[in-house]
Amino acid sequence: MQHHSRFLLLFVLCSAPVLAAEPFADRVLLNGNILTVDAHDSVAEALAIRAGRIVAVGSNAEISALMGPATEQIDLHGLTATPGLLDSHAHFSSGGLDKLTRVDLSYPLVRSIAEVVKSVAARAANTPPEGWVLGRGWDEGKLSELRYVYASDLDPVAAGHPVWLTHTMGHYGVANSQALAMAGITAETPDPPGGVIDRDVEGNPTGVLKESAMALVTQLIPDATAEQERDALRMMSREFNRECMTGLKDPGIFDATWKAYQDVLNEGALTVRVFALWRSPDTLDEARQLVQKIAPFTRPYESTGDDRLISGGIKLFADGSGGARTAWVWQDWNKNGSGVDEGNHGYPAIDPDVLRELIFLYHDAGLHMGVHAIGDRAIDFVVASYALALIRNPQHGLRHAIIHANIPTELAMNTMAALQQTFDAAYPEPQANFTWWIGDTYAGNFGPERSLRLNPFHTFQQKGIHWGGGSDFDVTPFPARYGIWASMARQPVLGVYGADPYGQAEAVDVRTALRSFTLWAAYQMFLEDKIGSLEVGKYADIAVWNVDLYTARAEDIKNMQCQMTLLQGAVVYRLGQDSERSE
């Protein structure tokens, strides 16, 4: 009996600390309107966090029972909490470099070619002789002249400086005459494969270069330094957190980018989750080398590592841009709304046979991939290639993506639905912002019929197709609140070709729009069991807003303000206290 009593005493003494400490939360959120985005779209008052994860979601009374002496209480005072917003396609690293190093030529800072020229002149005046003047963000659809910027506009104010100004869509830009001369571009220079040198009626280069032709000039621009790359990632982490954003897919990285990400993560400054896609080479031999290098640590369906920096797969290109009218379409491009760019169907970015072999190669290697496809013909080709790859080698769960998927045909959408159901593949990763931020240029180029089927989210929903919402930053602004609003509103910035060129038939409700920027985007990062909804066991990646998304007007969602952002239970942003990092 005495032995038995000693055993019981020892058991109680050993167990007591565990039993006493285990129920208490590290941090609780109380008195809130918590939109969980779970399977039932449940709404709660409060939640509790322990060791970076959500341990309870429920009423104030239920969560208060988990509070101990050391529990931090955050009183939301009725504010709305959602899962941290995600972006399925943001050029986080390269776009950050643009923000740091290039003149901002975006609307509304710049509304005319005269203002573009003024900005270039100001930068040239503060740039050493022969130094490059670089800019980003101009869009002819938002310029009062509704035309491209040309070398002839830039030459008078940039003497002694080569100039390169990238369009907001990133698929074309303009060089001044000095930059053209440095690149050896003359009237006799042929268009490179997959590119266009824009020319005037006499055949002389205008300065505008599209797709692969851009490289004739951009290859001459000095590379960013390693510290600039790291600075860009630090800055973008802070900027995302200020917008209640906690994760993204960064498409098209290289070795230097991956190293910069690792450095910034190790120093604790990468306060978002990053799922990176490596840029595919254009040849099979180089692609095989890339597979050999990254395949061993690029298997997100098996492991996402620390869930903070994930080598996710491969980014490829099937075609070009809706802005440059280089995307691969079945019918002639339009121009100026109802006009026709006769004979211009765009073109594939690389030989279609090579692209298909690259898709087979990456699929057979067990690599997730996303292929850029804007035009309906390009989308058809990519979806068909995925179907063939899966028939040849039926690997389930690679979640191959169609990046942008702007104007899919009925055939493409039916195939997406079938592939998602059968193979867990063929997920669109579109940008609702395209109907807004570049919506005036797009409406002019896609024309009245195609514009109505741009971003067909309602049809996706009817067919059971899930998609991951994104911004394509820095093509459009990254705040996901814009994408949620644009999914509902489908309105261009200025209405150059009418206030409603995209119609409302393909709009979706706020719950669907929010899900596309949370749980469905998390799915495309292979993190749907860990983030994307506010449920027990998931990381406490949380956004706090001044607006109730489920009852607000669409315009109020567009303009809502982030109050607080938590990543893995830590406060990484609080309105008015940008530098706070509460662990």
N, C-alpha and C positions, 0 to 999 in steps of 0.2 A: 504493500500500500504506500509506504514511504517512497519507494522508487517511482511508483506511478505519479505521486504528487510532484516530485521533483521534475519529472518529464513534462507535466502540464505547465508548471511554472516556467520552465525553460522555453516551452513552445510559445507561451504568452509573451514573455520578455522579448523573444526573437521576432515575434510577429507584430508586436505593438507599433513600432515605428513605421512599418510598411502600411499597416491598416490606417494609422492616423494621418500619414502624409498623402497617401495615394488619392483620396477623393478631392483634394483641394485644387482649384484652378490657379494658374499663374496670372491670368488676366481674364476679366469678364467684360462683355459689352451688354449694357442694360438699357431699358426704356427706348428700344429702337423699333424700327420697321424693317425687319430683316427678310429680304427676298432671297430665299435659299436657292432657287433654280433647281430644286430637286425634281424627281419624277412627277410630283404632284403640284409643283409651283407653290410649295408651302410658304407661309409667312409667319415669322416668329417675333417675339419681343426681345429675346436675349440669346447669347451664346457664351460658352466657356472655352478657354484655351489652356492647354497644358503641353509643355515641351514642343511648342510650335504647331500643334494640331488641335482641331476642334474636338472637344470631348463631350459636349452637350449642346443641344439647340432646343429652346423651348420658351416657357414663360419666365417672367422676372422671378417669380417664387421658386421655380425649379432651378434656375441658374444660381440664385442667391444661396441656395443650400450647398453649393459647391465652393463657396467663398471661405477662405481661411485668413489668418492674421496677415499673411504676406501677399494676398491676392490684390492685384491692381484693378480698380473699378473704373471703367470708362462709361460715363453716362452719355448716351447718344441724344438725350432730350428730344426724342421723336424723329431724329434724322433717319434716313434710309441707308441700309447696308446691302450690298450685293457682293457676289464673288468678285475678286479682282479681275478687271477686264483684260482680255488677251487679244493679240493681233496675230492672225495666221500668216501674214505676209508683210513684213516691215523691213526695209533696208536700214536696220538699226545702226550698223557699223559704218557703212558708206554714207548714209544720210546724215549721220552725226558729223562725219568729216566735212561734208558739204556745209553744214550749219556753222562749223568752226572756221572754215577757210575760204568760203565763197561769198560773194556779194548776193544778198537776198533780193531777187527780182520778182518775187511773188506778189500777187494781188492780196490786199489793196495797197501795199507799199508802192507798187508800180502799176499804173493804169494806161500808159501810152508809151510809144517808142521813144518819145522825147524824154520820158522819165527813166527809161532803160539807159539811154545815152548819158543822161545826167549822172546816174549811179556809176556807170563805167568811168566817166571822166573823174569823178571824185576818188575812186579807187586807184586809177592810174596816177593821179597826182601824188598819192602816198605810197607808190610802189617804186622800188629802185629801177633805174634804166634797164631795159631788156627783160625785166621781170614780168611774169605772167599775171594778167588780170583775169580772174576766174569768177564766174557767176552762175547762179542756178535759179530756176523757178519761173522764167517768163512763159507766157502762154498767149498765143495770138488770139485765142477766143475771149480773153479778158482785156486785150489792148484795144483802145478806141479805134485804131486803124484797121483792126481785124486782118492783119497780115503778119508774115514772118518779120523778124529782125534780120537785116542784111549787113554784110561787111561794109557796104557804102554808108550805113548809118553810124557805124562804129569808128571808121578810119579817121574822121576829123578830130576825134577827142582822145585817140589812143596812140598817137605817134610815139614810136620807140618801145612799144609794148605789144607782145602777142596777146590776143584776147580769145578766150573760149567761154561761151555762155551756154550752158546746158538747159534745154527745155524742161519744163516741170515733169514731163513724162519720162525723161531720161533716154528716149530713143532717137532724139535728134538735138541738134544745137547749131550755134552759129559761130564762125571764126572770123576775125578781121583779116585784112589783106596780108598783114605781116605774118600771122599764123599760117595762112594758106601758103605763102611763099616758103616758109620754113618746112612745111610738109611736102613741098614740091607739087602742089595741086594747081594745075593750069587747065585751060580749055581742052587740051589734048589728053588729060588724065582720064582713063576709063573708069567707070563705076566699078568698085571692087565687088567680088562675089558677096551677095547678101547685103549690099549697101547702095546708097544713091548719093551722088554729088548733084545738088540742086543747081540748075543753070538758068540763065536768062534767055530771052528769045534769040540772042546771038550765040548762045552756047557757052558763055563765060560763067564760071562758078559764082554763085551769089554769096557764098560763105556758109550756107545752110548744108549740113551734112547729116545723113540719116543712116541709122543702124551701123553696119560694119564700117561705113565710110568715116564715121566719127573717129575711129582709131587712127586714121592717117594723121590727125592732129593730136588726139589725147595721148598717144604713145610718147609724145614729146614733152608732156607736162611732168615735172619732177614728182616722184612718189612722196606720199606723206611719210613723216618720220614715225618710228615706233611710239614715241611719246605722244604725238598727235593722235595716233590711233587709240591709245589708252585714254587720252583726254576726252575724245569723242564718246567712248563708251561710258565714262564716268558721268559726263554731262547728260547723255541720253537716258541713263538710269534715273537720274534725278528728274528729268523732264517727264518720263513715263510715270514715275511715282506721283508727281504733281497732278497727273490726270487720272489717278486711281487705277493705273495699269501695272500689272505684275508679271507679264510674260509675253513672249513673241516667238515667231519663226523668222530667222534672218536668212534670206536666200542668197546663195552665190558667194560664200566666203572662200578665202584662200589661206595658206599657211600662216601668213603674217597676222591675218584677222584672228585666227584660232589662238595664236600665241598671245595676242593682246587681250582676248577674252579671258584666257587662263590667268594672266597677270592681274587683271582688274578683279576677277573673282577671288584670287588669293589674298588680295589686299582688303577685301571686304566691301568694295565699292560697286559691285555688280548686284544691284538690288532689284533685279528682275530675273525671271527664268528664261533662258535662251535655248531654243531648239534650232541648231544651225544646219543649213544645207550647203554642201560644197558645190562650187561651180564646176559643171561638167566641161571637159575639153570637147573639141569638135571632131577629134579623130579617135578611132577605136583603140589604137595602140596607146595613146595617152590615157584614154579612159581605163584601160586595163591596169595601167600603172597606178591610177588613182584608186581603183578598187583594191589593189593589193595593199596600198598604204592605209586606207581608212576602214576597210571592211571589218577588221578585227575589233574595232571599238565603236562601230556604227551599227548597232542592232537594237534600236529602242524598243522593239517588241519583246526583247529578252530582258533588257535592263536599261533604265534611264539614269543609272549612276547615282549621283547626289541630287538629281532633279533640279539642279541649278544651271548647269551648262552641259548640253546634250549634243553630241555629234549625231545628227538625225538622219542624214541621207544626202541626196543629190538634187541639184537644180539644173534643168535643161531649158532650151528655147525651141519652140516650134515655129514661131513667127515674130512679127514686129509689133507695131503700135497702131492703135486707133487714131491717135493724133497725127502721126506722120503718114497715115493711110498706107502703111507697109504691112499691116496684119493680113493674113491669108484668108480671103473671103471667097464665097461662091459667086457673088454678083459684084459688078463694078462698084467701087467706092463712090459715095456721094461727095459733094463739096458745096459749101455755102448753103447747106440745108437741102434744097430740092434739086440742085445741079448734079450732074453726073461726071465723074472723073473717068471718062471713057477709056476702056481697055486696061484700067488699073484694078487688078484683083489682089494687090499685094503679092507676097511671095513667102515661101518657107525660109526660116532663118538659116537652115543648112539643108543639104541634100536629104530629102525625106527618107530615102533608103538607109542612109547613115543614121539618121535620127531613130528610125525603128530598130536598127541593130544596137544602138546605144541603150534604148529602152529594154530590149531583151537582155543585154549584158548586165545591166544593173539589177533587173528583176531576178535573173538567174543567180546573181551574187547575194541575193537576199537583202538588197538595199531599198529602203523607202525612197521614192523620188517624187518631185513635183515638176511638171512641165508647163512652162509659160505658153498659153494659147489664148489669143484674143479673138481672132476671126473664126467664123463658123466652120470654114473648111479645115483650119488648123485644129479646132476642137474635135471635129469628126475624126481626124487622123490620129490624134493622141488617144482618144477613147478607144478607137479600133485597135490601136497598137497595144494598149493595156489588155484588151480582150484577147488578142492573139497571144500575148505573153502569158496570160493566165491559163489559156487553153493548153499551150505548150508545156507549161510548168505551173500547175495549180497550187501555188503557195498562197495560203490564206493569211490575211492580217497585215499585209505590208502598207495598206492605206495610201496607195499612190494617189497623187493629187493632180487636178487640172487647175493650174494657177491662172487666175483672172476669169476664165470661162465666160467671157462677156456675152456672146450671143449664140448659145448652143442651139443646135437643131433639135427637132423632136426626136430624131433617131439617137442623137448623142445623149439626150436626157433619159430616154428609155434604157439605153445601154448603161449609163451611170447607175440608174436605179437597180438594174439587174446585177451589176458587178458589186455594188455595195452590199446587196443582200446575199450574194453567193460567195464572194471572195473578200469582202471587207476592203474594197478598193474603189478608185475612181471618185474621189471626193472633190467637189469644186471648192476653190479657195478664192472667192470673188471679193471685190471692193465696192461696197454700197456707195462710197464717196465718189465713185466715177461719175454717177449721174449728177453730182453736185459740183465738186471742185473743178473737174475738167468737163463738166456737162455741157458747156456752151460749145467748146471745140468738138466734143463727141457728137452732139446733136447735128452739127454742120456736116460731119463726115459720115456718120452712120445713116443719116437721112430719116424720113418720116416712118418708114415701115420697120427698119431694123431697130430704131431707137425704142420702139414699144416693147421689144423683146430683150432689151439690155437688162442684165441682172434679173433673170426671171425667177425671183425668190418664191412667189406664190405658186408657180408651176412646180418648182422644186418641192415645195411643201406638199402639194397634191400628189406628187409621184413618190413621196417618201424619201426624197433625197436630202441628206444632211449636208451642210456646208459650214466651213469655218470662215467667220468674218475677218476682214483685214483692211488695211489702209493703203498698202503699197508705198508707205512713206519712203522717200520724200517726194513721191509723185503727188500725193495729197497729204494734208495734215494728219498726224497720227492719232489725236485723241479719239478713242473709240466711241465716245458719246456722239461724235459726228456720224459715225457709221451706223449707230443704232437709229439716230434720227433719219438719216438718208434712206435706210431700209424701209422706213415708214412713209417718207415724204416724196422722194424721187424728184427733187426740184433742183435745177441748175442755179448757179450763183447769180447770173445776170439775166437769163431769159432772152438771149440774143435771137434764138430761133423759136421763141414762144415760151410762155411761163411754164408749160406742162408738156414738153416734147416727149417725155417718157411715159406719160399716162400713169394711172393709179392701179391698173389691173394686176400688176406684179408686186405691189406693195404688200408688206406683212405687218402683223401687229407687234406691239412692243415686247411681248413675252417671247415671241419667236426671234425678234431682232436681238434681244438681250442674250438669249441662249446661243445665238451664233457667235457672239463675242465672249462667251464664257465656256460652257460645257462642250459645245461642238468644236470650238477652237482648241480646247484642251485635248479633245479626242485626236486632233491632227498633230498634237505634240506628244501623243502616247501617254498623256498624264491624266486621263479622264477619271481614273480611280483615286487621284491625289489632289486635283484642283478642279476648278470650273463650276463647283456648286458648294454651298455651305452645309456640309453634312458631317456627321460624326466620323472621325478617322482621317478626314482630309486635312491637308495643310491649311492653316488659318491665313489664307491670302484673301484679304477683305478690302472692299472699297466702301467708303462712307460718303454720302451725297446729301445735298441740301434739297433734293427733289425726290418725290415718290414716283418712280418711273411708271408704276402700274396705273397711276391715276392722273399723271401730268399730261398737259398738251404736248404734242410732238415738238413744237418750237421751244418749250421749256426744257425738254431733254437735250436738245442741241446746245442750249446755253447753261446747263446745270454745272455746278461747281463742286469739285472734289474737296471734301473736308478733311479726310484722313485716309491713309493707305497703310495696310499691314501686310507684310510678307513673312510667312511662316511664323506668325504670331508677334513679330516685332513691328513697331510703328516706324515706318520709313519715311512717312510724310505726314505732317499735320499743318493745316492751313495757318499761316502766320508764323510757323516755326520750321522753315524749310530745312534747317540744318539738323533738326532733331533726329536721332537714331536711338530709339528706346528698345533695348534688348530685353 
